[in-house]
Amino acid sequence: MRSRYTAFVLRDAPYLLASWHPNTRPAEITFEADQRWLGLKIVSCQQGTLQDSTGVVEFLARYKINGKAHRLRETSRFGRVADCWVYIDGQY
């Protein structure tokens, strides 16, 4: 989760696509031109240990667009593909 947040901050589309589950991965990622990420707080985690094949992370991310503050709260599902954790989907 933290690595994907960092990839959004750095606008690293190749990393985001590579860390997305192949069944739900978009063809491309576009970024808001004036978006500036301010912080990430992990609210809760369920599963996601070495013994698990799935995990759930609830997070709160803060950002600004054109000087206006926003918050994104999401519960994200992750799964393992070839021993790597990948983002499946999320609910807002």
C-alpha positions, 0 to 999 in steps of 0.5 A: 500500500505504501509503495503504491501511494509513493508511486502516485506521489511520484507519478510512476505509472509503470510501477502502478500498472505492474502492481495492479492485478492483471484482471482489474488493471486499467490500460493506462493511468492518468494523473491530475495535473495539479494534484499534490499528495500530502500524506497517507494514514493506514487505518486498518489491515486484515490478513496480508501476512506471509501465510495469506493469499489476500489482504485488505487495507483501509487507508486515508490519503490527503491531497490538494488540487488547485489549492483545495484540500481533499481526502480519499478514504478507501478499503483496498483488496490485495492478492498475491500473483507470483509471490508479489502483492498486487492491488485488486480493487477498492471501495470508497 
